Amino acid sequence: MKTASNELQKLRSMAENSLNKTAELQQVLAQIEASLSRVESQKVIEKTNKI
């Protein structure tokens, strides 16, 4: 019984770590997307100003 409890505790910990990594990954991807968007906006502004 104690082994099953320990195993469940280990699996729960792994699941929590996985969720944390997923949230971190989503945050990093959002930051990258925002940076790319800013670069694209800057290119549009530069092209608009040249015309």
C-alpha positions in Angstrom: 0.0 0.0 0.0 2.8 2.4 0.9 4.5 1.7 -2.5 1.3 2.6 -4.4 1.0 5.8 -2.4 4.6 6.7 -3.1 4.2 5.9 -6.8 1.0 8.1 -7.0 2.9 10.9 -5.2 5.8 10.6 -7.7 3.4 10.6 -10.7 1.5 13.7 -9.3 4.8 15.5 -8.9 5.8 14.6 -12.5 2.4 15.9 -13.8 2.8 19.2 -11.9 6.2 19.7 -13.3 4.9 19.0 -16.8 2.2 21.6 -16.3 4.7 24.2 -15.1 6.9 23.5 -18.1 3.9 23.8 -20.4 3.0 27.2 -18.9 6.7 28.4 -19.2 6.8 27.2 -22.8 3.6 29.1 -23.7 5.0 32.2 -22.0 8.2 32.0 -24.0 6.3 31.4 -27.3 4.1 34.4 -26.5 7.2 36.6 -26.0 8.7 35.4 -29.3 5.5 36.1 -31.1 5.3 39.6 -29.6 8.9 40.3 -30.7 8.2 39.1 -34.2 5.1 41.2 -34.3 7.1 44.3 -33.2 9.7 43.7 -35.9 7.1 43.3 -38.6 5.3 46.5 -37.4 8.6 48.4 -37.5 9.2 47.2 -41.1 5.8 48.4 -42.1 6.4 51.8 -40.5 9.8 52.1 -42.2 8.3 51.3 -45.6 5.4 53.7 -45.0 7.8 56.5 -44.1 9.9 55.9 -47.3 6.9 56.4 -49.6 
